[in-house]
């Protein structure tokens, strides 16, 4: 059964969607704020997400961006929002949305767009199990980093951090984006990122002869590869 997560803080709209879509055989789950939505996305599999933007705690655009950060772009996201200006729509697509439906809308139109997005997702190419940049390979299935046949095992936080940097290579990633990706809204009061970066640099220097992680002052971090040092 197709599982759909409805992220909408308006109870009346959520109820209307539930009544219309449930008879079509969809399995529906509901979140009423951004924090709850992120928890459900992390804990469950959904075939499609319906997303409002004006959400308590975490804005809908940030929820959508988190799907890009987590490499879940194969999950269709349809934004449902009263923000109908062209700039808002473009921001929605830039954040990873597949479709944008301005409020008010008919449930029949919503259903039709769901059908189209699910069909596109069914024919989308499968997600790659590796990320490869300039001779450095990150394997997503077993969380290992490989260079010239030599392999190092990464822990969960290190893996997520390196994946984020490699996905954006050679660009830098903002510190705020990294914090949100690794810890969401529950970032510890201390600065755990700096400690993790120190440990990773030490591990990579020992394993591969280079640290890979460069600090970009005033911005954040980027993945930095010395290709001449890779045999």
C-alpha positions as CSV (number, residue, x, y, z in Angstrom):
1,X,0.0,0.0,0.0
2,X,1.3,3.5,-0.9
3,X,2.3,5.4,2.2
4,X,1.9,9.2,2.3
5,X,3.0,11.6,5.0
6,X,0.8,14.7,5.3
7,X,2.6,17.6,7.0
8,X,0.0,20.2,7.7
9,X,-0.8,22.2,10.8
10,X,-4.3,23.1,9.7
11,X,-6.5,20.4,11.2
12,X,-9.4,21.1,8.8
13,X,-7.2,20.8,5.8
14,X,-5.6,17.6,7.1
15,X,-9.1,16.1,7.8
16,X,-10.3,17.0,4.3
17,X,-7.2,15.3,2.8
18,X,-7.7,12.3,5.0
19,X,-11.3,11.9,3.9
20,X,-10.6,12.3,0.2
21,X,-7.4,10.2,-0.1
22,X,-8.2,7.3,2.4
23,X,-11.0,6.0,0.1
24,X,-8.4,5.8,-2.7
25,X,-6.5,3.2,-0.8
26,X,-3.5,5.3,0.5
27,X,-2.0,4.7,3.9
28,X,-1.8,8.1,5.5
29,X,0.3,9.4,8.3
30,X,0.1,13.0,9.7
31,X,2.5,15.5,11.2
32,X,1.3,18.9,12.5
33,X,4.7,20.7,12.9
34,X,8.1,20.5,11.4
35,X,9.8,18.8,14.3
36,X,7.3,16.0,14.3
37,X,7.6,15.7,10.5
38,X,11.4,15.2,10.7
39,X,11.0,12.5,13.4
40,X,8.5,10.6,11.3
41,X,10.6,10.9,8.1
42,X,13.6,9.5,10.0
43,X,11.6,6.7,11.5
44,X,9.4,5.5,8.7
45,X,9.3,4.9,4.9
46,X,7.0,7.1,2.8
47,X,6.3,6.9,-0.9
48,X,5.3,10.5,-1.1
49,X,5.1,13.6,1.2
50,X,2.6,16.4,1.2
51,X,4.2,19.4,2.8
52,X,2.8,22.7,4.1
53,X,5.4,25.5,4.5
54,X,4.1,27.6,7.4
55,X,4.8,25.0,10.1
56,X,5.6,25.5,13.8
57,X,9.1,24.8,15.1
58,X,10.7,23.9,11.7
59,X,9.7,25.7,8.5
60,X,8.5,23.5,5.6
61,X,11.4,24.6,3.3
62,X,13.9,23.3,5.9
63,X,12.0,20.0,6.1
64,X,12.2,19.7,2.3
65,X,15.9,20.6,2.4
66,X,16.6,17.9,5.0
67,X,15.4,15.4,2.4
68,X,18.0,16.6,0.0
69,X,20.6,16.5,2.7
70,X,19.7,13.0,3.6
71,X,19.9,11.9,-0.1
72,X,16.2,11.0,-0.2
73,X,15.4,12.9,-3.4
74,X,13.7,9.8,-4.7
75,X,10.8,10.5,-2.4
76,X,8.4,12.9,-4.1
77,X,7.5,16.0,-2.2
78,X,4.4,18.1,-3.1
79,X,4.3,21.5,-1.4
80,X,0.9,22.8,-0.5
81,X,1.1,26.4,0.5
82,X,-0.7,29.8,0.6
83,X,2.6,31.3,-0.5
84,X,1.8,31.7,-4.2
85,X,4.3,34.2,-5.4
86,X,6.8,33.2,-8.1
87,X,9.7,33.6,-5.7
88,X,8.1,31.3,-3.1
89,X,7.4,28.6,-5.8
90,X,11.0,28.8,-7.0
91,X,12.3,28.5,-3.5
92,X,10.1,25.4,-3.1
93,X,11.6,23.7,-6.2
94,X,15.1,24.8,-5.2
95,X,14.6,23.1,-1.9
96,X,13.8,19.8,-3.6
97,X,10.1,19.8,-4.1
98,X,8.7,17.8,-7.1
99,X,5.5,19.9,-7.4
100,X,4.0,23.0,-5.9
101,X,0.2,23.4,-5.3
102,X,-1.0,26.9,-4.2
103,X,-3.8,27.1,-1.6
104,X,-6.7,27.0,-1.9
105,X,-6.8,23.8,-4.1
106,X,-9.3,21.1,-4.9
107,X,-8.7,17.6,-3.5
108,X,-9.3,16.2,-7.0
109,X,-6.3,18.3,-8.3
110,X,-4.2,17.2,-5.4
111,X,-5.0,13.5,-6.1
112,X,-4.1,13.9,-9.8
113,X,-0.8,15.5,-8.9
114,X,-0.1,12.7,-6.4
115,X,-0.7,10.1,-9.2
116,X,1.7,11.9,-11.5
117,X,4.5,12.2,-8.9
118,X,4.1,8.5,-7.9
119,X,4.4,7.5,-11.6
120,X,7.5,9.5,-12.0
121,X,9.1,8.0,-8.9
122,X,8.3,4.5,-10.1
123,X,10.4,5.1,-13.2
124,X,13.2,7.1,-11.6
125,X,16.7,5.6,-11.7
126,X,17.8,3.8,-8.5
127,X,19.9,5.8,-6.0
128,X,23.6,5.2,-6.3
129,X,25.2,3.3,-3.4
130,X,28.4,5.2,-3.6
131,X,29.6,8.8,-3.9
132,X,32.9,9.2,-5.8
133,X,34.9,12.4,-6.0
134,X,38.4,12.7,-7.5
135,X,39.4,9.2,-6.6
136,X,37.8,9.1,-3.2
137,X,34.8,6.8,-2.7
138,X,32.2,6.8,0.0
139,X,30.2,3.6,0.1
140,X,26.7,4.3,1.5
141,X,25.7,0.7,2.4
142,X,28.6,0.0,4.8
143,X,29.8,3.6,5.7
144,X,33.3,3.2,4.4
145,X,35.7,5.6,2.8
146,X,38.1,4.3,0.2
147,X,41.1,5.7,-1.5
148,X,43.4,3.8,-3.9
149,X,42.1,0.4,-2.6
150,X,42.6,1.4,1.1
151,X,39.4,1.4,3.1
152,X,38.5,3.1,6.5
153,X,35.3,2.4,8.5
154,X,33.4,5.5,9.6
155,X,31.0,5.9,12.5
156,X,27.5,7.3,12.0
157,X,28.2,10.9,12.7
158,X,31.4,10.9,10.7
159,X,29.7,9.2,7.8
160,X,26.8,11.7,7.7
161,X,29.3,14.6,7.9
162,X,31.6,13.3,5.1
163,X,28.6,12.4,2.9
164,X,27.2,15.9,3.2
165,X,30.6,17.4,2.3
166,X,31.2,15.1,-0.6
167,X,27.7,15.7,-2.0
168,X,28.5,19.4,-2.2
169,X,32.2,19.0,-3.3
170,X,34.0,21.2,-4.2
171,X,31.8,23.8,-2.5
172,X,31.8,24.6,1.2
173,X,28.9,23.7,3.4
174,X,27.7,26.1,6.1
175,X,28.2,25.2,9.7
176,X,24.5,25.8,10.4
177,X,23.5,23.3,7.6
178,X,25.9,20.7,9.1
179,X,24.5,21.1,12.6
180,X,20.9,20.8,11.3
181,X,21.8,17.7,9.3
182,X,23.6,15.9,12.1
183,X,21.5,16.9,15.1
184,X,18.4,18.6,13.9
185,X,16.8,20.9,16.5
186,X,18.6,19.0,19.3
187,X,22.1,20.3,18.8
188,X,24.0,20.0,22.1
189,X,25.0,23.1,24.0
190,X,28.6,22.3,23.5
191,X,30.3,22.3,20.1
192,X,30.4,18.6,19.2
193,X,31.2,19.4,15.5
194,X,34.7,20.7,16.2
195,X,35.5,17.6,18.2
196,X,34.3,15.3,15.4
197,X,36.3,17.3,12.8
198,X,39.4,16.9,14.9
199,X,39.0,13.1,15.2
200,X,38.2,12.7,11.6
201,X,41.2,14.7,10.4
202,X,43.4,12.6,12.7
203,X,41.9,9.4,11.4
204,X,42.1,10.4,7.7
205,X,45.7,11.7,8.1
206,X,46.7,8.3,9.6
207,X,44.8,6.2,7.1
208,X,45.2,8.1,3.9
209,X,48.0,10.7,4.4
210,X,45.7,13.7,4.1
211,X,42.9,15.2,6.2
212,X,40.3,15.8,3.5
213,X,38.4,18.3,5.7
214,X,39.2,22.0,5.3
215,X,37.8,24.9,7.4
216,X,36.4,27.8,5.4
217,X,36.5,30.7,7.8
218,X,33.2,32.4,8.3
219,X,31.3,29.7,6.3
220,X,31.9,26.2,7.4
221,X,33.8,23.2,6.0
222,X,34.5,21.6,2.6
223,X,35.9,18.3,1.4
224,X,39.4,19.0,0.0
225,X,41.2,16.4,-2.0
226,X,44.9,16.5,-3.0
227,X,44.7,14.4,-6.1
228,X,48.5,14.4,-6.5
229,X,48.7,12.4,-3.2
230,X,46.4,9.7,-4.4
231,X,48.3,6.9,-6.0
